[in-house]
Structures are given as C-alpha cells and as structure tokens.
C-alpha cells in the first residue's frame, strides 16, 4: 500500500495469485531435480508432475487466514499514521463493501486470531474434508483427509514450532461465519484455477505424514509469500482488475521476482 500519494493497495487475491506463481517459478527455474523429488516425496504425491501445482496452490492459499474480519478491519494498522493513510483506509473500506466484503460496522468488537491459526482451521474444509462430525480446526479421523490437516498445520509454522490443535480450534471462532466462508471459498477457487488444480480433490493427491517433514517446503512458502508482496510501498494490482488480468500479471511479477534469486543446493 502506498500511503504517501494516492490511496493504493494490492488486493489479497492478487498477492495470493503471485505467491502461487512465485512457487511455480521456483519449482521450474530454481529448484534442482533432487529438491523437486524431495518435495514430492514429503508431500506424498504420486510424482513430481502432480506435486508442482500442489506446491503453487498451497503457497497461494497459505494466506487464506487473512480473509477474516479481524485482519481485514486492521487494514493499514501496521503503517505509521498519516493523512494519506486515513484516506486510503476510508477509500479501501468503501470499495471493499461495494465489492461485497462482509466487514463489521466500525467500532464493532471482533474476535481475533493469528492468520496462521485461521488458515489451519479453515483450509481442510475448503480442500475436500466434508466430514460433518468434526468442526474446523480439529483433526478429522478419516485417514483420507489427514494429509489436508497436516499441510494446513504446516503452512505457516515458524522453525520447529507446530501449531497446537486447541489453538487452531479456538481460531475458528474468529473466522467470521458463513459470509466469510463464501469469500474464502472464492479465493481458494481462484488460486486453484490459477495453478490448474481441483482443490476439492487435494486429499486424493497429497498424503504428507507430519508437519515437521514439510520444513523445506514451508520455507519455500514463506519465501514465495514475501516475494509476492513486492515493493510494499507501491501497489502492483488494482481492485478493479479482472481475474484474468491479475492471473497474467501474477505470472509476470513472479518471473521478475525470481530472476536474480538463487537457492543454495
């Protein structure tokens, strides 16, 4: 977001699409054959060809927890106060409501949870787990769905830290309910379409054993997310862009972001 001139920001979906594209660029242009084989094995996919779109998809949806009331209403709160920022926040809120984002009324008290916990709470339900006996954030007993929870819990962890199931379960209270579920579903569908993956069949594609075995992958997810945000002082996408424009630009921005990047093999 640019707070010094005209109000400008990157739509969340644009940064998610770009994170997915960065991961695909890393896969195609930076990772060695050995590294790609390692990721495919740790994700439990049938082969590297199956693993490639999965890595892009998971990198893109790793920020799905930001699509929640507390995080959206905190727009711009991490920046120094300025008149330009105040204008940007007012303009952003008006455009967000116009676009159908179910924002709470100003000064309304909203539940807060860290975005990584919200991501872990909601992602399995968005990618194929439809078991009615378990609430989001709790591990499902269906063996076919365990990989979804393993991946969701691994995406945003830091170092050796593992997200605690109880904390993730509590985070579900901060997800915003059905209206926000619709928003997150649309975002997941956008990322899946971008990488050409059937999100609802993800549980049939991946079977990771436990979060710690995905350490190398989660490091790449973090790198992809950081690179996707580009120069945070400027916006590279507009809320008025079509999905096709955002998708095409995501690929272009990802190529630029990874051109000089090197990973030590």
C-alpha positions in Angstrom: 0.0 0.0 0.0 1.3 3.5 -0.9 0.5 6.0 1.9 2.3 9.0 0.5 0.3 9.7 -2.6 -2.9 8.4 -4.0 -4.5 5.6 -1.9 -3.3 2.3 -3.4 -3.1 -1.3 -2.3 -2.8 -4.8 -3.5 -5.9 -6.9 -3.3 -5.3 -10.0 -1.2 -6.2 -12.3 -4.1 -3.5 -10.6 -6.3 -0.8 -11.3 -3.7 -2.1 -14.9 -3.3 -2.0 -15.5 -7.0 1.5 -14.0 -7.2 2.7 -16.2 -4.3 1.4 -19.3 -6.2 3.2 -18.1 -9.3 6.4 -17.5 -7.4 6.4 -21.0 -6.1 5.8 -22.4 -9.6 8.8 -20.2 -10.8 10.9 -21.6 -8.0 9.9 -25.1 -9.0 10.7 -24.6 -12.7 13.7 -22.4 -12.6 15.4 -22.5 -9.3 15.0 -25.9 -7.6 17.2 -28.8 -8.6 15.8 -32.1 -9.7 16.8 -33.5 -6.3 15.0 -30.8 -4.5 11.8 -31.3 -6.5 11.9 -35.0 -5.9 12.4 -34.4 -2.2 9.3 -32.1 -2.1 7.2 -34.6 -4.0 8.2 -37.3 -1.6 7.5 -35.2 1.5 4.1 -34.1 0.2 3.2 -37.7 -0.6 2.3 -37.1 -4.2 2.4 -39.7 -6.8 5.1 -37.9 -8.8 6.8 -34.6 -9.4 4.3 -33.7 -12.1 1.5 -34.0 -9.5 3.5 -32.1 -6.9 4.2 -29.0 -9.0 0.6 -27.5 -9.0 0.1 -28.6 -5.4 3.1 -26.5 -4.2 1.8 -23.5 -6.1 -1.7 -23.9 -4.7 -0.5 -24.3 -1.1 1.8 -21.3 -1.4 -1.1 -19.2 -2.7 -3.7 -20.3 -0.1 -1.2 -20.0 2.8 -2.6 -16.5 3.4 -6.3 -17.5 3.4 -6.4 -16.7 7.1 -6.1 -13.0 6.3 -9.6 -13.3 4.8 -11.3 -12.8 8.2 -13.0 -9.9 10.0 -10.2 -9.0 12.4 -7.5 -9.0 9.7 -9.5 -7.1 7.1 -10.6 -4.4 9.6 -7.0 -3.9 10.6 -6.2 -2.7 7.1 -3.2 -0.3 7.2 -2.8 -0.6 11.0 0.8 -1.7 10.6 1.8 1.6 9.0 2.7 5.0 10.6 -0.3 7.3 10.9 -0.7 9.9 8.2 -3.5 11.8 6.4 -2.8 9.8 3.3 -3.2 6.5 5.3 -6.5 7.8 6.7 -7.8 8.5 3.2 -6.5 5.1 2.0 -8.4 3.3 4.7 -11.7 5.1 4.1 -11.4 4.5 0.3 -10.5 0.9 0.9 -13.4 0.2 3.2 -15.9 1.8 0.7 -14.5 -0.2 -2.2 -14.5 -3.4 -0.1 -18.1 -3.0 1.0 -19.1 -2.2 -2.6 -17.4 -5.4 -3.7 -19.4 -7.4 -1.2 -16.9 -7.9 1.6 -18.9 -8.6 4.8 -17.0 -6.1 7.0 -18.3 -5.5 10.5 -19.5 -2.0 11.4 -16.8 0.4 12.6 -16.0 0.1 16.3 -17.7 -3.4 16.4 -15.8 -5.8 18.6 -14.5 -8.7 16.6 -12.7 -11.9 17.7 -9.1 -12.1 16.8 -6.8 -15.0 16.0 -3.5 -15.2 14.2 -3.9 -15.7 10.5 -1.8 -18.9 10.6 -4.3 -20.4 13.0 -7.3 -19.4 11.0 -5.6 -20.8 7.9 -5.1 -24.2 9.6 -8.7 -24.0 10.9 -10.5 -23.4 7.6 -8.3 -24.8 4.8 -9.1 -28.5 5.2 -12.8 -27.8 4.8 -12.0 -25.8 1.6 -10.0 -28.6 0.1 -12.1 -31.7 0.4 -12.8 -32.5 4.1 -16.6 -32.5 4.4 -17.0 -34.8 7.4 -20.0 -33.5 9.4 -18.9 -34.8 12.8 -15.9 -32.6 13.2 -15.6 -28.8 13.5 -13.0 -26.9 11.7 -9.6 -26.8 13.4 -10.0 -30.3 14.9 -8.3 -33.3 13.3 -10.6 -35.5 11.3 -10.4 -39.2 11.8 -10.9 -40.0 8.1 -7.5 -41.3 7.0 -8.0 -39.9 3.5 -8.2 -36.3 5.0 -5.3 -36.4 7.4 -3.0 -35.0 4.7 -5.1 -31.9 4.4 -4.7 -31.2 8.1 -1.0 -31.9 8.1 -0.5 -29.5 5.2 -2.7 -26.8 6.7 -0.9 -27.0 10.1 2.5 -26.9 8.4 2.0 -23.9 6.0 2.7 -21.0 8.3 4.7 -22.6 11.1 7.9 -21.0 12.3 11.0 -23.1 12.6 10.3 -26.2 14.7 7.1 -24.7 16.2 4.0 -26.7 15.5 0.5 -25.1 15.6 -1.4 -26.5 18.6 -4.7 -28.2 17.7 -6.5 -26.5 20.6 -5.4 -23.0 19.5 -6.4 -23.8 15.9 -9.8 -24.9 17.1 -10.3 -21.7 19.1 -9.3 -19.7 16.0 -12.4 -21.0 14.2 -14.4 -18.5 16.4 -12.6 -15.7 14.6 -13.3 -16.9 11.0 -16.5 -14.7 10.6 -19.1 -17.4 9.9 -20.8 -18.3 6.6 -20.4 -15.0 4.9 -16.7 -15.1 5.2 -16.6 -18.8 4.3 -18.1 -17.7 0.9 -15.2 -15.2 0.5 -12.6 -17.8 1.3 -14.1 -20.4 -0.9 -13.9 -17.9 -3.8 -10.3 -17.1 -3.1 -9.4 -20.8 -2.9 -11.2 -21.4 -6.2 -9.2 -18.5 -7.8 -5.9 -20.0 -6.7 -6.9 -23.5 -7.8 -7.9 -22.2 -11.2 -4.7 -20.3 -11.5 -2.5 -23.3 -11.0 -4.9 -25.7 -12.7 -5.8 -27.9 -9.7 -9.0 -29.3 -8.5 -9.0 -28.1 -4.9 -11.7 -30.4 -3.7 -9.6 -33.4 -4.8 -6.5 -32.3 -3.0 -6.9 -35.0 -0.3 -6.6 -37.6 -3.1 -3.3 -36.0 -4.3 -1.3 -35.4 -1.2 -0.5 -37.5 1.9 2.2 -35.8 4.0 3.0 -37.7 7.2 3.6 -34.8 9.6 4.3 -31.1 9.6 8.0 -31.4 10.5 8.6 -33.4 7.3 7.5 -30.3 5.3 10.1 -28.0 6.7 11.8 -27.4 3.4 8.5 -26.8 1.7 7.2 -24.3 4.3 10.5 -22.4 3.9 9.7 -22.0 0.2 6.1 -21.0 1.0 7.5 -18.2 3.3 9.8 -17.1 0.6 7.1 -17.1 -2.1 4.8 -15.1 0.1 7.5 -12.5 0.8 8.4 -12.2 -2.8 4.7 -11.9 -3.8 4.3 -8.7 -1.9 7.0 -7.0 -4.0 7.8 -3.4 -3.1 5.4 -2.8 -0.2 5.5 0.9 -0.7 3.7 0.6 -4.1 0.7 -1.4 -5.4 1.1 -3.7 -8.4 -2.5 -4.6 -8.8 -5.9 -2.8 -8.7 -9.1 -3.9 -7.1 -10.7 -3.1 -10.5 -8.5 -5.7 -12.3 -10.3 -8.8 -13.7 -9.2 -12.2 -12.6 -7.6 -12.8 -15.9 -5.5 -9.6 -15.6 -4.5 -10.5 -12.1 -3.6 -14.0 -13.1 -1.5 -12.9 -16.1 0.2 -10.2 -14.0 0.9 -12.7 -11.2 3.0 -14.8 -13.6 4.9 -11.8 -14.9 5.6 -10.4 -11.4 6.7 -13.8 -10.3 9.2 -14.1 -13.2 10.6 -10.7 -12.2 10.8 -11.6 -8.5 12.7 -14.8 -9.1 15.0 -13.7 -12.0 18.0 -13.0 -9.7 17.1 -15.4 -7.0 19.4 -18.2 -6.2 18.8 -21.0 -3.7 21.8 -22.9 -2.3 21.6 -26.5 -3.3 
